[in-house]
């Protein structure tokens, strides 16, 4: 393996770890709600991850975040962790983060559809989250949607758009920095 390829792999691993950490941190910005699904910055963090890293690396970073939480590190909203979080009422939302990151990442490759792919990821996230909530709570799908999904849709859609704008600003800044010649 060439030194350049090796460096690219190391950079990719570091970025995946960094975005898993950012997601863990932003997950703690949490406002509890009566439904049990808190208002957090997780959706923003996950979409940012996908838009910045792309589909594969974005999904990998979120998978790392979920794996860390699954083994018990309290990285999920409300400083929760463990397999019980994934198997509980809101676990479908956590698993749905992988789809959100991947679809946001695909959106970067399709500039005309960048936000459309983000909204498709958001739809997948809410579908998985609502389905698991309905299944485990015994609530019918429509009332489950009205309880754990509908109240969050506008906030989540705004989060996806803001994540896209932030990711593009970050990429632009990094390009400008990388073009600068080091001082001698």
Phi, psi and omega in degrees: 000133181289159180298322180296316178297319179296317178297320179296321178293319179296316178299317179298317179296318180295317179295320177298316178295318179299315181287331173296319179292318178300317179297318179298318181292311182291340176293337182277348171281095194221133175243115181297146178234156181301333181289344185094350176261108183284160170275123182223178173260015180299315183300316177300312183299317182292316178296319177302316179302311180295313181294326182278315186269340186094174188298305185293308181290325177297313178296323178295316180298318179289326175296322176297314178304314181293319180297319178297317177295321182297327180279000173114353177290130187283072182258348180280167182310141180073023181055045177257155177201174179103161181299329180301327178296322180284331182267355183275188185303325184257006182298331178297328177293319180297314178296323179296342178300329180297315179296319179299312180298316182296315182289325174298319178296321176296323179301328179296327180283346181237077188309324181290339184243017187305315181283327178300316178295322176299318179290328174295319176297320178296321177296317178297317178302309182291326177296312179296316181296315180293319181298314181294319178300312181298316182298313185280331182270344182079011179272143177298154184304316182294310176299326177296315177302315182293335181273312190249356182238302186309316182296344186253353189298315181295313179300318181290322178296318177296320179300318180295315180296315179295324177296318178300311181298319179295317180297318180293321177295320178296316180296319180296317179296317179296322177296318180296319180294319183290338177281340181289140178276139179295145177292142181245000000 
